Amino acid sequence: MDVENFLSWLMVTKKLNKRSAKDVLSRCRRITKICCLSSICSVEEHILENNLLFKSCSMYVKSQLKRSNKLLLEWEKTVNE
């Protein structure tokens, strides 16, 4: 994954400030650890929701993780076009 391009896309396209963009990246890394993946990539929502570590998170954290995952999925689609 090209981290710099992802951060740039978040700041330019989604109008996030640098700190918020880095928070999204951090949450994507957290999803990677929760799902035992070797690199940062989007995860299908049902896989994430069925994960025990994800289930143990608070509702607030779950919503942040889901949003970050959706942003990453959207970015991946734009890169692959």
C-alpha positions in Angstrom: 0.0 0.0 0.0 1.2 3.5 -0.8 0.7 5.3 2.5 1.7 8.7 1.2 -0.7 8.6 -1.6 -3.5 7.4 0.7 -2.8 10.3 3.1 -2.7 12.8 0.3 -6.0 11.5 -1.1 -7.6 11.8 2.3 -6.4 15.4 2.7 -7.2 16.5 -0.9 -10.3 14.5 -1.9 -11.9 14.0 1.5 -10.8 17.4 2.9 -9.3 15.9 6.1 -6.6 17.7 8.0 -3.2 15.9 8.4 -3.9 14.7 11.9 -7.3 13.3 10.9 -5.8 11.6 7.9 -3.1 10.0 10.1 -5.9 8.8 12.5 -7.6 7.0 9.6 -4.3 5.4 8.6 -3.8 4.3 12.2 -7.2 2.7 12.3 -6.5 0.9 9.1 -3.4 -0.5 10.7 -5.5 -1.5 13.7 -7.9 -3.4 11.4 -4.8 -5.1 9.8 -3.8 -6.4 13.3 -7.4 -7.3 14.3 -7.8 -9.4 11.1 -4.2 -10.9 11.3 -3.3 -9.5 7.9 0.2 -9.0 6.7 -0.3 -5.6 5.1 -2.8 -2.8 5.1 -5.8 -3.5 2.9 -9.6 -3.1 3.1 -11.6 -5.9 4.7 -15.1 -6.9 3.8 -17.4 -5.5 6.5 -19.0 -8.8 7.5 -15.5 -10.3 8.1 -14.7 -7.4 10.4 -18.0 -7.6 12.2 -17.6 -11.3 12.9 -14.1 -10.9 14.4 -13.9 -11.4 18.1 -11.4 -8.6 18.7 -13.6 -6.2 16.8 -16.7 -7.3 18.7 -14.9 -6.5 22.0 -14.4 -2.9 20.9 -16.7 -0.1 22.0 -19.4 1.1 19.7 -17.5 4.4 19.2 -14.3 2.5 18.1 -16.3 0.1 15.9 -17.8 3.1 14.0 -14.4 4.7 13.6 -12.9 1.5 12.3 -15.7 0.9 9.9 -15.4 4.4 8.5 -11.7 4.1 8.0 -12.2 0.8 6.3 -14.7 2.3 3.9 -12.4 5.2 3.1 -9.6 2.7 2.4 -11.9 0.7 0.2 -12.9 3.8 -1.7 -9.3 4.8 -2.2 -8.4 1.3 -3.4 -11.1 1.5 -6.0 -9.9 4.9 -7.3 -6.3 3.6 -7.6 -7.4 0.4 -9.5 -9.4 2.4 -12.0 
